[in-house]
Amino acid sequence: MKEHPWRIRLIASTVLFVALILIGKLYLVQIVRGSSYSERAERQYIRPTQHLFDRGSIYFQNKDGSSYGAATINSGFTLVINPKKIVSSDAVYTQLHGLLPTLDREFFMAKAAKDDQYEEIVKRVNKDTGTEISALKIPGVSLVRDQWRVYPGGGVAAQTVGFVGYNGDVLDGRYGLERFYQETLRRDTDKAYVNFFAEVFSDLGRVVDEEADLEGDLVTTIEPSVQMRLEQVLGEVQKRWSSELSGGIIMDPKTGEIYAMGATPSFDPNHFQTEKDIRVFSNPLVENVYEMGSIIKPITMAAGLDAGAVTANTTYLDTGSVTADAKTIYNSDKKHRGVTTMQEVLNKSLNTGASFVVQKMGKQAFKEYLLRFGFDEETGIDLPNESRGLLKTFLESPRDIESYTASFGQGIAMSPIATIRALSALGNGGYLPNPHVVKEIDYKIGITKKLSYPDGRQVLKTGTSEEISRMLVELVDKALRNGKVKLERYSVAAKTGTAQISQGGAKGYYADRYLHSFFGYFPAYNPRFIVFLYTVYPKNVDFASETLTDPFFDLTNFLLHYYEVPPDR
């Protein structure tokens, strides 16, 4: 029994000795001789690249949790020639053209005729083709290692992902997540080779310093199948109605997690250089503001309910118009309906009824509610160039007319992302969620950070959220297309919007140009999804119920089945 401690010490000493040898060997290989081994690896190429482009990846996430590359790095070669060593330009071109069919003869001959030792001929040659070219062993022809940014999904979520382009002489993120998370995605290209020890000890201090920007990969909330379905639907809207622009967002109204976000026209970030109109690079769902029209009426109604000014059964006398400050507001169809309830105000989308709610609660209280809903602030979404809403005239005006028009979404403008955040509060118990696109950062040093987004402020009582949801469900079940779009097994709360488009710098609105919008959440009393759609200046059509009802229910049915949401009725 007394011999056992000695045996344990002997075994421990042996293990420690072996570990020290292995660590020493690793140190020798990676630090002392690391550059030597790197040089040997590069010698297989005549001119090794000193600064390979590198950058963190961006991933979409499928509903089962698996990842799908949205932005990654491809490795290959740049084909270069030394004109002084080329014996026959014609023969070399023929050999290369057999493997690179797009190689232009005139371009190659011009390069081959130059009096220097290095000319780049083709960039982004894939590994297989590079291997075949190398096997030819053509004098004067060599391959340089290269890496470049690729977007495997092509144009999928292009305005959200963004792309990498030159900022002066440096390749940086130019739009979308590529720009917003530039410091996380960028890599130190001065370090061609990174070894274990340098990586651990250099980043250790950065872990301690919470303010430091660590290198990492992004895992987004974007679900690729949902994103592609949204883009397909938007494309169909755009084509059918010849709109200037169409966009949409699909989000979890409780958490602010964005499943899909897109607009058309869009672009392919793999070929962004070919775009003639650079406006397609920006994200209109975050950067643009619009007068949204009647989808604001549920917010006005919810404010009136919350303030105790009206109930669903409160009535008023609808004369078809209301006059204030020498200006007259009409219902969209200019009809009057006599004694009308607040439920019918939503069902028939009556401008006079929305104005009545403001009269009952008072314009100052109404202004305070719109500020509560965050229309005058940024949502804080993790995308660049977010725009604040334009409410200054409405907020500063002492007149009634600005409040009346704001009650049905005219004279005030807000971004789509701010709009869907505010509308989410109608169905989620009264809270403003925090919209976001990135859910997780996988840092290069081996740490994974799951991003947390706290609940936003409460803007409505829980009971108000329940009541406005009930009213919007009744709208869908009985009024929207006379109840023909009602889902028998699911409750859907929704509202359309048709807004006149402002003439910009000039006062007034176009007589024939409208913005159509549509929002809805479902299942209505415990919503999993909120969908917001809009289309700018659709042609030869009057109302959003005509342009966006079918696209909305296409997406609704897709989401309910794709996520296997249990029926709620």
C-alpha positions in Angstrom: 0.0 0.0 0.0 2.9 2.4 0.8 4.2 1.9 -2.8 1.1 3.4 -4.4 1.9 7.1 -3.9 5.3 6.5 -5.6 3.7 4.8 -8.6 1.2 7.7 -9.0 4.0 10.2 -8.9 6.0 8.3 -11.5 3.0 8.1 -13.8 2.2 11.8 -13.3 5.8 12.7 -14.0 5.9 10.6 -17.1 2.7 12.2 -18.5 4.0 15.7 -17.7 7.3 14.9 -19.4 5.6 13.7 -22.5 3.3 16.7 -22.6 6.3 19.1 -22.3 8.0 17.3 -25.2 4.8 17.6 -27.3 4.4 21.3 -26.4 8.0 22.0 -27.2 7.7 20.2 -30.6 4.6 22.2 -31.4 6.4 25.4 -30.4 9.3 24.5 -32.6 7.1 23.7 -35.6 4.7 26.6 -35.4 6.9 29.5 -34.1 10.6 28.7 -34.6 10.2 27.1 -38.0 6.8 28.2 -38.9 7.9 30.7 -41.6 10.2 28.1 -43.1 7.3 25.6 -43.5 5.1 28.3 -44.9 7.7 29.2 -47.5 7.9 25.6 -48.5 4.2 25.4 -49.0 4.3 28.5 -51.1 7.1 27.3 -53.4 4.7 25.1 -55.4 3.6 28.4 -56.9 6.1 30.6 -58.8 4.8 33.8 -57.1 3.1 33.3 -53.7 0.6 35.8 -52.6 1.8 37.8 -49.5 -1.7 39.1 -48.5 -4.5 36.6 -49.1 -7.9 38.2 -48.6 -9.8 36.8 -45.6 -13.0 37.6 -43.9 -15.5 36.1 -41.5 -18.5 34.2 -42.8 -22.2 35.1 -42.6 -24.7 32.2 -42.3 -28.5 31.9 -42.7 -30.1 29.3 -40.4 -32.6 26.7 -41.5 -35.5 26.0 -39.2 -33.8 22.7 -38.0 -30.8 24.7 -36.8 -28.5 23.8 -39.7 -26.5 26.6 -41.3 -26.5 27.8 -44.9 -23.7 30.0 -46.2 -24.8 33.5 -47.1 -21.3 35.0 -47.4 -18.1 32.9 -47.4 -14.6 32.8 -48.8 -13.6 30.9 -51.9 -10.0 29.8 -52.5 -8.3 29.4 -55.9 -5.8 31.2 -58.1 -5.0 34.1 -60.2 -3.4 33.1 -63.6 -0.4 35.3 -64.4 2.2 35.3 -67.2 5.8 36.4 -67.6 5.8 37.7 -71.2 9.6 37.5 -71.4 9.4 33.7 -71.0 6.6 33.0 -73.4 7.9 31.4 -76.6 4.7 31.3 -78.7 1.8 33.5 -77.6 -0.5 31.7 -80.0 0.4 28.3 -78.7 0.0 29.4 -75.1 -3.4 31.0 -75.7 -4.6 27.9 -77.4 -3.6 25.7 -74.4 -5.2 28.1 -71.9 -8.3 28.8 -73.9 -9.1 25.0 -73.8 -9.4 25.3 -70.0 -10.6 28.9 -69.8 -13.2 29.3 -72.6 -14.0 32.9 -71.6 -10.4 34.0 -72.0 -10.4 36.8 -74.7 -7.7 36.3 -77.4 -7.1 40.0 -78.1 -6.8 40.7 -74.3 -4.3 37.8 -73.9 -2.2 38.8 -76.9 -2.0 42.4 -75.6 -0.8 41.2 -72.2 1.7 38.8 -73.7 3.3 41.5 -75.9 4.2 43.6 -72.9 7.9 44.1 -71.9 7.7 43.1 -68.3 7.7 40.0 -66.1 4.3 39.9 -64.5 0.8 40.3 -66.0 -2.4 39.1 -64.4 -4.6 37.3 -67.0 -7.5 35.7 -65.2 -8.6 36.1 -61.6 -10.7 33.7 -59.5 -9.6 30.5 -61.2 -11.0 27.6 -59.3 -8.8 24.9 -57.8 -9.7 22.2 -60.3 -8.9 24.4 -63.3 -5.8 25.7 -61.6 -4.6 22.1 -61.1 -5.1 21.3 -64.8 -3.2 24.4 -65.9 -0.4 23.7 -63.5 -0.1 20.2 -65.0 0.6 21.7 -68.4 3.8 23.2 -67.1 3.7 26.0 -69.7 6.9 28.2 -69.6 6.0 31.8 -68.5 2.6 30.7 -67.0 2.1 30.6 -63.3 -0.6 30.5 -60.7 -0.9 32.8 -57.6 -2.9 31.7 -54.7 -6.0 33.8 -54.3 -9.1 34.1 -52.1 -12.3 36.1 -52.6 -15.7 36.8 -51.2 -18.6 34.7 -52.6 -22.3 34.7 -51.9 -23.6 31.1 -52.4 -27.3 32.2 -52.4 -26.7 34.8 -55.1 -29.3 37.5 -54.7 -31.0 35.9 -51.7 -31.4 38.6 -49.0 -28.9 40.7 -50.9 -29.9 44.0 -49.3 -29.7 42.5 -45.9 -26.3 40.8 -46.4 -24.7 43.5 -48.4 -21.3 43.0 -50.1 -17.6 43.6 -49.9 -16.1 46.3 -52.1 -13.2 48.7 -52.2 -13.2 51.6 -49.8 -10.2 53.4 -51.3 -7.6 50.8 -51.5 -9.1 48.5 -48.8 -11.8 45.8 -49.3 -14.5 46.5 -46.7 -18.1 45.8 -46.1 -20.1 48.3 -48.1 -23.8 47.6 -47.3 -26.0 45.5 -45.0 -24.5 43.1 -42.4 -21.1 43.3 -44.2 -20.9 46.9 -43.3 -22.7 46.9 -39.9 -20.5 44.1 -38.5 -17.3 45.2 -40.4 -15.1 45.0 -37.3 -16.3 41.5 -36.4 -16.0 40.2 -40.0 -12.7 41.8 -41.0 -9.4 39.9 -40.7 -5.9 41.0 -40.3 -4.5 40.3 -43.7 -1.0 41.3 -42.7 -0.8 37.9 -40.9 -0.6 35.4 -43.8 -0.1 32.5 -41.4 -1.5 32.3 -37.9 -0.2 29.8 -35.4 -1.8 28.4 -32.3 0.3 30.2 -29.7 0.1 33.6 -31.3 -3.7 33.2 -31.8 -4.3 32.2 -28.2 -2.1 34.8 -26.5 -2.9 37.7 -28.7 -6.7 37.2 -28.4 -6.6 36.5 -24.6 -6.2 40.1 -23.8 -9.0 41.0 -26.2 -11.3 38.7 -24.3 -10.5 40.5 -21.1 -11.1 43.8 -22.7 -14.9 43.7 -23.3 -14.7 46.8 -25.5 -12.4 45.1 -28.0 -13.7 43.9 -31.4 -13.1 40.2 -31.8 -13.0 38.5 -35.2 -15.9 36.2 -35.8 -18.6 34.7 -38.0 -22.3 35.8 -38.0 -25.3 33.4 -37.6 -28.4 35.3 -38.7 -32.1 34.9 -38.0 -32.8 34.7 -41.8 -34.4 31.4 -42.7 -33.4 30.7 -46.3 -36.6 28.9 -47.4 -38.8 31.7 -45.9 -36.6 34.4 -47.5 -36.8 32.8 -50.9 -40.6 32.4 -50.7 -40.9 36.1 -49.7 -38.7 37.2 -52.6 -40.7 35.0 -55.0 -44.0 36.6 -53.8 -42.6 40.1 -54.0 -41.3 39.4 -57.6 -44.8 38.3 -58.6 -46.3 41.5 -57.1 -43.7 43.6 -58.9 -44.3 41.9 -62.2 -48.1 41.9 -62.1 -48.6 45.5 -61.1 -45.5 47.1 -62.7 -44.6 48.8 -59.3 -41.6 51.0 -58.7 -40.6 48.9 -55.7 -42.1 46.2 -53.6 -40.8 45.0 -50.1 -41.7 42.9 -47.2 -40.6 41.7 -43.7 -41.5 38.5 -41.9 -40.8 38.7 -38.1 -41.5 37.1 -34.8 -43.7 39.8 -33.2 -42.6 38.8 -29.7 -38.8 38.6 -30.0 -38.1 40.8 -33.1 -36.3 37.9 -34.8 -36.5 38.6 -38.5 -37.1 35.4 -40.6 -37.0 37.3 -44.0 -36.6 40.8 -45.3 -36.4 41.7 -48.9 -37.2 44.2 -51.6 -37.3 44.2 -55.4 -35.7 45.3 -57.6 -32.6 43.7 -56.0 -29.2 42.5 -57.2 -26.7 39.6 -57.0 -23.7 40.6 -54.7 -21.5 38.2 -56.7 -21.8 40.6 -59.7 -22.7 43.9 -58.0 -20.3 45.7 -60.4 -22.7 45.1 -63.3 -25.5 47.1 -61.7 -26.3 50.4 -63.3 -28.5 51.8 -60.6 -26.7 51.8 -57.2 -29.9 52.5 -55.4 -30.7 48.8 -55.4 -27.8 48.3 -53.0 -29.5 50.1 -50.1 -32.2 48.5 -47.9 -35.4 50.5 -48.3 -37.0 48.5 -45.5 -34.6 50.3 -43.1 -33.4 53.3 -44.9 -36.6 54.7 -46.6 -39.6 56.3 -45.0 -43.1 56.3 -46.4 -46.6 57.6 -45.6 -48.2 54.2 -44.8 -51.9 55.0 -45.0 -54.6 53.0 -43.4 -52.5 50.3 -41.7 -51.9 53.1 -39.1 -55.7 53.1 -38.3 -55.3 50.0 -36.0 -52.7 51.9 -34.0 -55.0 54.9 -33.7 -57.8 52.7 -32.6 -55.6 50.9 -30.1 -54.6 54.2 -28.7 -58.2 55.2 -28.3 -59.1 51.9 -26.6 -56.0 52.1 -24.3 -56.9 55.7 -23.3 -60.5 54.7 -22.6 -61.8 57.2 -25.2 -63.6 54.6 -27.2 -64.6 50.9 -27.3 -65.3 48.6 -30.2 -69.0 49.5 -29.9 -68.7 53.3 -29.5 -70.6 55.0 -32.3 -70.3 58.3 -34.2 -72.3 59.9 -37.1 -70.4 59.3 -40.3 -71.3 62.0 -42.8 -68.6 60.9 -45.2 -66.3 63.9 -44.4 -64.9 66.0 -41.6 -63.7 69.6 -41.9 -60.9 71.2 -39.8 -58.8 74.3 -40.2 -60.6 75.0 -43.5 -59.6 71.6 -44.9 -62.0 68.7 -45.6 -61.1 65.0 -45.2 -63.2 62.4 -47.0 -63.6 58.7 -46.7 -61.7 56.9 -49.6 -65.0 56.2 -51.4 -66.6 59.6 -50.3 -69.6 57.8 -49.0 -71.4 58.3 -45.7 -72.7 55.5 -43.5 -74.7 57.3 -40.8 -74.3 55.9 -37.2 -71.3 53.7 -37.3 -69.3 51.6 -34.7 -65.6 51.6 -34.2 -65.5 48.0 -35.4 -67.0 49.3 -38.7 -64.4 52.0 -38.8 -61.8 49.3 -39.2 -63.9 47.0 -41.3 -64.6 49.8 -43.8 -61.4 51.7 -43.3 -63.1 55.0 -42.6 -60.9 58.1 -42.4 -63.7 60.0 -40.6 -63.8 57.3 -38.0 -60.1 57.5 -37.3 -60.4 61.3 -37.0 -63.2 60.7 -34.5 -61.0 58.6 -32.3 -58.5 61.5 -32.2 -61.3 63.9 -31.3 -62.4 61.7 -28.4 -58.9 61.2 -26.9 -57.5 64.6 -27.7 -54.7 65.4 -30.2 -52.1 65.8 -27.5 -52.8 62.3 -26.1 -52.7 60.9 -29.6 -49.3 62.5 -30.3 -48.0 61.0 -27.1 -49.2 57.5 -28.2 -47.5 57.7 -31.6 -44.3 58.7 -29.8 -44.7 55.7 -27.5 -44.9 53.5 -30.6 -41.5 54.7 -31.5 -42.2 56.4 -34.9 -39.9 59.3 -34.0 -36.9 57.1 -33.1 -34.7 54.4 -34.6 -35.5 50.8 -33.8 -31.8 49.9 -33.3 -31.9 47.1 -35.9 -28.4 45.8 -36.7 -28.3 47.2 -40.2 -26.7 50.4 -41.4 -28.3 53.8 -42.2 -31.6 53.4 -40.4 -33.9 56.4 -40.9 -36.1 58.0 -38.3 -39.7 58.7 -39.0 -40.8 62.1 -40.2 -43.3 63.4 -37.6 -42.0 67.0 -37.0 -44.9 68.8 -38.8 -47.5 66.6 -37.0 -45.9 67.0 -33.6 -45.3 70.7 -33.7 -48.6 71.8 -35.3 -51.3 73.3 -33.0 -54.0 72.6 -35.6 -56.4 69.6 -35.6 -56.0 68.8 -39.3 -52.5 67.3 -39.0 -53.6 65.0 -36.2 -56.7 63.9 -38.2 -54.6 63.0 -41.3 -52.0 61.3 -39.1 -54.8 59.1 -37.7 -55.1 57.3 -41.0 -51.4 57.4 -41.9 -51.0 60.5 -44.1 -48.8 63.5 -43.3 -46.4 61.3 -41.2 -43.8 58.9 -42.6 -41.9 56.0 -41.1 -39.6 53.2 -42.2 -41.1 49.7 -42.8 -39.0 48.3 -39.9 -40.3 50.9 -37.5 -43.8 50.2 -38.8 -43.7 46.4 -38.3 -42.2 47.0 -34.8 -45.1 49.2 -33.8 -47.7 46.9 -35.3 -46.2 44.0 -33.4 -47.3 45.6 -30.2 -50.9 45.2 -31.2 -50.7 41.4 -31.0 -47.9 40.6 -28.5 -49.4 42.0 -25.4 -48.5 45.6 -26.0 -44.7 45.5 -26.1 -42.3 46.9 -28.7 -39.9 44.1 -29.8 -36.3 44.7 -30.8 -35.9 43.9 -34.5 -32.7 42.1 -35.3 -31.0 40.0 -37.9 -28.0 38.4 -36.1 -28.7 35.9 -33.4 -25.2 34.6 -32.7 -21.5 35.4 -33.2 -19.0 32.6 -33.4 -15.7 34.2 -32.4 -12.5 33.0 -34.0 -10.9 32.3 -30.6 -13.5 29.6 -30.0 -16.2 31.5 -28.0 -19.8 31.6 -29.2 -21.9 34.5 -28.1 -25.7 34.2 -28.3 -26.9 37.8 -28.6 -29.7 38.8 -26.2 -32.3 41.4 -27.1 -34.4 42.5 -24.0 -38.1 43.2 -24.2 -38.9 46.6 -25.4 -41.1 49.1 -23.5 -44.8 48.4 -23.0 -46.9 50.8 -25.1 -50.4 49.2 -24.6 -52.2 47.4 -21.8 -52.4 43.7 -22.3 -56.2 43.9 -22.5 -56.0 46.6 -25.2 -53.7 44.2 -27.3 -56.3 41.5 -26.9 -59.2 43.7 -27.9 -57.6 45.3 -31.0 -56.6 41.8 -32.1 -60.2 40.6 -31.7 -61.3 43.6 -33.8 -58.7 42.9 -36.5 -59.7 39.2 -36.6 -63.3 40.2 -37.2 -62.2 42.4 -40.0 -60.5 39.5 -41.7 -63.3 37.0 -41.0 -66.2 39.3 -42.1 -65.0 42.3 -44.1 -61.8 41.6 -46.0 -63.1 40.5 -49.4 -66.4 39.9 -47.6 -64.9 37.1 -45.5 -63.8 35.0 -48.5 -60.2 34.9 -47.3 -61.0 33.7 -43.7 -59.0 30.7 -42.5 -61.3 28.2 -40.8 -58.6 26.7 -38.6 -56.5 29.8 -37.8 -57.2 33.3 -36.5 -55.6 36.0 -38.5 -55.5 39.7 -37.5 -54.8 42.0 -40.5 -55.4 45.3 -42.2 -54.8 46.9 -45.6 -53.5 50.4 -46.3 -53.7 52.6 -49.4 -51.8 55.9 -49.1 -51.4 58.8 -51.5 -47.8 59.4 -52.5 -46.4 62.9 -51.7 -45.0 65.0 -54.6 -41.8 65.4 -52.7 -40.6 68.9 -52.4 -43.9 70.3 -53.7 -47.0 70.4 -51.5 -49.8 68.0 -52.1 -50.1 64.5 -53.4 -50.1 62.8 -56.8 -53.7 62.2 -58.0 -52.9 58.8 -59.5 -50.0 57.4 -57.4 -50.4 55.3 -54.3 -48.5 53.2 -51.9 -50.3 49.9 -51.0 -49.5 48.1 -47.7 -50.7 45.1 -45.8 -49.9 43.7 -42.4 -51.1 40.8 -40.4 -50.2 38.5 -37.5 -51.2 34.9 -36.7 -52.3 33.0 -34.9 -53.8 36.2 -33.7 -54.0 35.7 -30.0 -50.6 34.1 -29.6 -48.8 35.2 -32.8 -45.8 33.3 -34.2 -45.4 35.6 -37.2 -46.1 39.1 -38.3 -46.0 39.9 -42.1 -45.7 43.3 -43.5 -45.9 44.0 -47.3 -45.9 47.1 -49.4 -45.7 48.1 -53.0 -45.0 51.6 -54.4 -47.0 53.0 -57.3 -48.7 49.8 -58.7 -50.3 50.5 -62.0 -54.0 50.3 -63.0 -55.3 49.2 -59.6 -56.9 51.2 -56.8 -56.6 49.5 -53.4 -54.2 47.3 -51.4 -56.9 44.7 -50.9 -56.5 44.0 -54.7 -52.8 43.9 -54.9 -51.6 42.4 -51.6 -54.3 40.2 -50.1 -53.4 37.2 -52.1 -49.6 37.6 -51.6 -50.2 38.0 -47.8 -52.3 34.8 -47.6 -49.8 32.9 -49.8 -47.1 33.7 -47.2 -49.5 33.0 -44.3 -50.4 29.5 -45.5 -46.8 28.8 -46.3 -45.5 29.8 -42.8 -48.3 27.9 -41.0 -47.5 24.7 -42.9 -43.8 25.1 -43.1 -43.5 25.5 -39.3 -46.3 23.1 -38.6 -48.2 25.6 -36.4 -51.1 24.0 -34.5 -54.6 25.4 -35.4 -56.0 27.8 -32.8 -59.7 27.4 -33.7 
